[in-house]
């Protein structure tokens, strides 16, 4: 689902809209209004706020800016570390909260002064109540964002105790849970004015980001080995061979960054690119470009300075200052100067979250078998018939479960016993009870 400006103007920006289905639909329908920059809207709707981070990852580099339908999905995505583009959200304070209070006052079952509210801050709630001359003495708040189940339990506990008459939630999935539990619920929804204002903010953020990404960047590459000194004079053919090899590597790397390379003198090169391409090639200005590949392929140590500026001359001046700074310091941070001449030191990279490893299903089977066999000094060995009796299953099922233990590294198949009787020889398995850890 997309929306673009009417009038035949091609959209310059792509805004990803992340939120529950009903709010995303409202934002998409309002997306036809005027914004500072022609924009195209891309919907990324979810059923549960905790899916927000995954929706942002799916949007990827296809959008210039993300607009979240409320602060809740924005907070989940920010904490997950997936926001690699500008982002904003539709606020739910002020008029949105007052709209929910108005709906509560129109229902004779509800008392607006005895409610529970999630996500919104105390100062925001007190300001909204103060503007309509209501006190907050019996208003219960949970300001911290949490999962839908946790928030639903907060509201339900207060309502069943009689401390509140209605729950006001900013979270779509929480509202669904409470309605199923029979708890009176009013959703705090953004106003149309807030949505239009947020769309304009998102368009401005995206346009500014686009301008930053297309900003001219100058990279200076200096090769100390190629500098001539009175004490160090190298053969000309060796220098020419090394310069050709270095130039080839720089051209290959610059091609990946959509950049251009020119030799400045006998020992330095000038690279012209955009901020967006250099950002991608330096992991967000965390690592100097070209350094690792030149060291690996040519065995050379090079020095790099990156400069930005309002003009090409200013960018080159900042690049020379950054190069001088990196040459006088052993630290790699600060090899980039922004357009104001300040060292650009990026935030440390957020390590990706490693999902918890699922517990092998065979551990439970292994533990049951070990308990049945008891403490023995010799290794624990079973076959399908014995295992079946201990687990209360057929030998065929026990054989399958023992193969599962083998696949998960919890048992070893032993060589089959040779038996004078006809038929299949018994297959024994050595149980690796050590994988269970220390036992009481």
GIRAGI-V450310 format. One record per backbone hydrogen bond with DSSP energy under -1.0 kcal/mol. NH is the residue of the N-H (numbers start at 1). CO is the residue of the C=O. E is the energy in kcal/mol with one decimal. If there is no record, write none. Layout:
nh:NH co:CO e:E
nh:NH co:CO e:E
This chain:
nh:12 co:38 e:-1.7
nh:13 co:38 e:-1.6
nh:15 co:40 e:-3.1
nh:16 co:65 e:-2.6
nh:17 co:42 e:-3.1
nh:18 co:67 e:-2.3
nh:19 co:44 e:-1.2
nh:24 co:20 e:-2.7
nh:25 co:21 e:-2.2
nh:26 co:22 e:-1.8
nh:27 co:23 e:-2.5
nh:28 co:24 e:-2.7
nh:29 co:25 e:-2.3
nh:30 co:26 e:-2.0
nh:33 co:30 e:-1.8
nh:40 co:13 e:-2.6
nh:41 co:3 e:-2.2
nh:42 co:15 e:-2.7
nh:43 co:1 e:-1.6
nh:44 co:17 e:-2.5
nh:46 co:19 e:-1.6
nh:51 co:48 e:-2.5
nh:52 co:49 e:-1.9
nh:55 co:51 e:-2.0
nh:56 co:52 e:-2.1
nh:57 co:53 e:-2.1
nh:58 co:54 e:-2.1
nh:59 co:55 e:-1.8
nh:60 co:56 e:-2.1
nh:62 co:59 e:-1.8
nh:64 co:14 e:-2.8
nh:65 co:14 e:-1.3
nh:66 co:86 e:-2.2
nh:67 co:16 e:-3.4
nh:68 co:88 e:-2.6
nh:69 co:18 e:-2.7
nh:74 co:70 e:-1.0
nh:75 co:71 e:-2.1
nh:76 co:72 e:-2.0
nh:77 co:73 e:-2.4
nh:78 co:74 e:-2.5
nh:79 co:75 e:-2.4
nh:80 co:76 e:-1.6
nh:81 co:78 e:-1.1
nh:82 co:77 e:-1.6
nh:84 co:82 e:-1.3
nh:88 co:66 e:-2.1
nh:90 co:68 e:-2.1
nh:96 co:93 e:-1.6
nh:98 co:94 e:-2.3
nh:99 co:95 e:-2.2
nh:100 co:96 e:-1.6
nh:101 co:97 e:-2.3
nh:102 co:98 e:-2.2
nh:103 co:99 e:-2.0
nh:104 co:100 e:-1.9
nh:105 co:101 e:-2.2
nh:106 co:102 e:-1.3
nh:107 co:104 e:-1.2
nh:110 co:107 e:-1.9
nh:114 co:111 e:-2.5
nh:116 co:166 e:-1.5
nh:117 co:140 e:-2.9
nh:118 co:168 e:-1.4
nh:119 co:142 e:-2.3
nh:120 co:118 e:-2.4
nh:125 co:121 e:-2.2
nh:126 co:122 e:-2.9
nh:127 co:123 e:-2.0
nh:128 co:124 e:-2.1
nh:129 co:125 e:-2.6
nh:130 co:126 e:-2.4
nh:131 co:127 e:-1.7
nh:133 co:130 e:-1.2
nh:134 co:129 e:-2.4
nh:139 co:136 e:-1.4
nh:140 co:115 e:-2.5
nh:142 co:117 e:-1.9
nh:151 co:147 e:-2.1
nh:152 co:148 e:-2.5
nh:153 co:149 e:-2.1
nh:154 co:150 e:-1.7
nh:155 co:151 e:-2.1
nh:156 co:152 e:-2.8
nh:157 co:153 e:-2.2
nh:158 co:154 e:-1.4
nh:159 co:155 e:-2.3
nh:160 co:156 e:-2.6
nh:161 co:157 e:-1.3
nh:162 co:159 e:-1.2
nh:163 co:158 e:-2.0
nh:165 co:114 e:-3.0
nh:167 co:184 e:-2.4
nh:168 co:116 e:-3.3
nh:169 co:186 e:-1.6
nh:175 co:171 e:-2.0
nh:176 co:172 e:-1.8
nh:177 co:173 e:-1.8
nh:178 co:174 e:-2.4
nh:179 co:175 e:-2.2
nh:180 co:176 e:-1.8
nh:181 co:177 e:-1.5
nh:183 co:178 e:-2.7
nh:186 co:167 e:-2.8
nh:188 co:169 e:-2.8
nh:195 co:191 e:-2.0
nh:196 co:192 e:-2.5
nh:197 co:193 e:-2.5
nh:198 co:194 e:-2.3
nh:199 co:195 e:-2.3
nh:200 co:196 e:-1.9
nh:201 co:197 e:-2.3
nh:202 co:198 e:-2.8
nh:203 co:199 e:-2.3
nh:204 co:200 e:-2.3
nh:205 co:201 e:-2.6
nh:206 co:202 e:-2.6
nh:207 co:203 e:-2.4
nh:208 co:204 e:-2.6
nh:209 co:205 e:-2.4
nh:210 co:206 e:-2.4
nh:211 co:207 e:-2.3
nh:212 co:208 e:-2.4
nh:213 co:209 e:-2.8
nh:214 co:210 e:-1.9
nh:215 co:212 e:-1.2
nh:217 co:273 e:-2.8
nh:218 co:307 e:-2.7
nh:219 co:271 e:-3.0
nh:220 co:305 e:-3.0
nh:221 co:269 e:-2.5
nh:222 co:303 e:-3.0
nh:223 co:267 e:-3.1
nh:226 co:223 e:-1.5
nh:227 co:224 e:-1.5
nh:229 co:232 e:-1.9
nh:239 co:235 e:-1.9
nh:240 co:236 e:-2.8
nh:241 co:237 e:-2.3
nh:242 co:238 e:-2.3
nh:243 co:239 e:-2.6
nh:244 co:240 e:-2.2
nh:245 co:241 e:-2.1
nh:246 co:242 e:-2.6
nh:247 co:243 e:-2.8
nh:248 co:244 e:-2.1
nh:249 co:245 e:-2.0
nh:250 co:246 e:-2.6
nh:251 co:247 e:-2.4
nh:252 co:248 e:-2.1
nh:253 co:249 e:-2.4
nh:254 co:250 e:-2.9
nh:255 co:251 e:-2.1
nh:256 co:252 e:-1.2
nh:258 co:255 e:-1.1
nh:259 co:254 e:-2.8
nh:260 co:272 e:-2.2
nh:262 co:270 e:-2.6
nh:264 co:268 e:-2.3
nh:265 co:268 e:-1.3
nh:269 co:221 e:-2.4
nh:270 co:262 e:-3.5
nh:271 co:219 e:-2.8
nh:272 co:260 e:-2.2
nh:273 co:217 e:-2.4
nh:275 co:215 e:-2.0
nh:276 co:213 e:-3.1
nh:278 co:274 e:-2.2
nh:279 co:275 e:-2.7
nh:280 co:276 e:-1.8
nh:281 co:277 e:-1.7
nh:282 co:278 e:-1.0
nh:284 co:279 e:-3.1
nh:286 co:282 e:-2.2
nh:287 co:282 e:-2.0
nh:294 co:290 e:-2.4
nh:295 co:291 e:-2.1
nh:296 co:292 e:-2.4
nh:297 co:293 e:-2.7
nh:298 co:294 e:-2.1
nh:300 co:294 e:-1.2
nh:303 co:222 e:-2.8
nh:305 co:220 e:-2.0
nh:306 co:335 e:-2.6
nh:307 co:218 e:-2.8
nh:308 co:337 e:-1.5
nh:315 co:311 e:-2.3
nh:316 co:312 e:-2.2
nh:317 co:313 e:-2.2
nh:318 co:314 e:-2.3
nh:319 co:315 e:-2.0
nh:320 co:316 e:-2.3
nh:321 co:317 e:-2.0
nh:322 co:318 e:-2.4
nh:323 co:319 e:-2.4
nh:324 co:320 e:-2.3
nh:325 co:321 e:-1.9
nh:326 co:322 e:-2.3
nh:327 co:323 e:-2.1
nh:328 co:324 e:-1.4
nh:337 co:306 e:-2.4
nh:338 co:342 e:-2.8
nh:341 co:338 e:-2.2
nh:344 co:336 e:-3.2
nh:363 co:360 e:-1.4
nh:366 co:362 e:-2.9
nh:367 co:363 e:-2.6
nh:368 co:364 e:-2.1
nh:369 co:365 e:-2.3
nh:370 co:366 e:-2.6
nh:371 co:367 e:-2.2
nh:372 co:368 e:-1.9
nh:373 co:369 e:-2.2
nh:374 co:370 e:-1.6
nh:382 co:429 e:-2.3
nh:387 co:383 e:-2.6
nh:388 co:384 e:-2.4
nh:389 co:385 e:-2.0
nh:390 co:386 e:-2.2
nh:391 co:387 e:-2.3
nh:392 co:388 e:-1.4
nh:393 co:388 e:-2.1
nh:398 co:394 e:-2.7
nh:399 co:395 e:-2.4
nh:400 co:396 e:-1.7
nh:401 co:397 e:-2.3
nh:402 co:398 e:-2.4
nh:403 co:399 e:-1.9
nh:404 co:400 e:-1.7
nh:405 co:401 e:-1.8
nh:406 co:402 e:-2.0
nh:407 co:403 e:-2.4
nh:408 co:404 e:-1.7
nh:409 co:406 e:-1.5
nh:410 co:405 e:-3.3
nh:412 co:430 e:-2.3
nh:414 co:428 e:-2.9
nh:417 co:426 e:-1.6
nh:429 co:382 e:-3.0
nh:430 co:412 e:-2.9
nh:431 co:380 e:-2.9
nh:432 co:410 e:-2.4
nh:433 co:431 e:-1.4
nh:435 co:432 e:-1.6
nh:436 co:433 e:-1.9
nh:437 co:434 e:-1.6
